[in-house]
């Protein structure tokens, strides 16, 4: 499976972006899908995931820092595409965002090890 992420850019704080990730070379609907991000000098971190079967979604949540309520992950199997709608962007959201696909029989949505396929990343920069 090949993944191609797009939609990043420069936006002011409070603004919105929608990231897209198009898949080819496999049966897209067979996979759980995720978005991760990596800021300079930091490890790659989980942002959001959506399951194959139920379409259940998971989001990064941490006291004082959360994307839940600001970001929405969705998938459109007919177009082999997963989206990440990002609203209320903050400077701390600045990072390279990666999409990923992994087998639906395993959990661990928040861990990079679940995912077998990765896109090339798209840069999101939020100015204050």
Helices and strands as residue ranges (DSSP letters): E 2-6, E 9-12, E 17-24, G 28-30, E 31-38, E 45-50, E 57-59, E 61-62, E 65-66, E 71-76, G 77-79, E 81-86, G 91-93, E 95-103, G 112-114, E 115-118, E 122-127
